């Protein structure tokens, strides 16, 4: 099992191989041997040596154009630490307002539930399971904060310390807790933020596909596709959604539109630079 020293060596190696680039470390190594390394590099396509790849756990290094760097935390609430080059110095995670939390849950939780279901079919290894479990817990915790309800999810600490918990048990309980939390989240949105009914299907990736479920995600995708930009045009090719009615609270709608346009500018930059991996959101559409 890798030690913290091994992680630090991988970080040092990545920085040396990309010495002329601005690089951030995303998050922290909370559990050596389980945690993955997440790098964010500015403007440049990264060099990734074989000795660094295992620490990425199959993921990609995020690439962000410099023009989008200062506002990147309005797209995703990262904890960013500058580790190489000259760049904007972030002071940890920023405080998310309620609208930002809502959009994060909309974009994360259904996809995480579906990823858990997909992984459950494939005899998953423990490390991948624990990484996914931590991710879905973030969304479930976000809903607990919004609603005051609790869903009996296995904590991240317990899953990582209790060797008696199987991957199947962790994933199954994640799915159950995730669905319970999502149902409460939709009730919260209907009362407070987004009213509407949608039907249709979404086919974004092998695991991120569904039909006539996750009503508020369908509503969100429908709204996103009405925004005049290239990202919306290509998203619309991956879904077929009909809406009976849709009413979004004005401040939330303004945030959705503003954030989506920022992602679109990054998406356009990726297309112009012929980059196929590393986009912060919606890299499925590259």
Helices and strands as residue ranges (DSSP letters): H 4-17, E 23-26, E 39-42, H 50-56, E 62-64, G 66-74, E 80-84, H 98-120, H 126-147, H 156-161, H 167-192, E 194-203, E 209-211, H 215-225, H 230-236, E 239-248, H 250-272, G 283-285
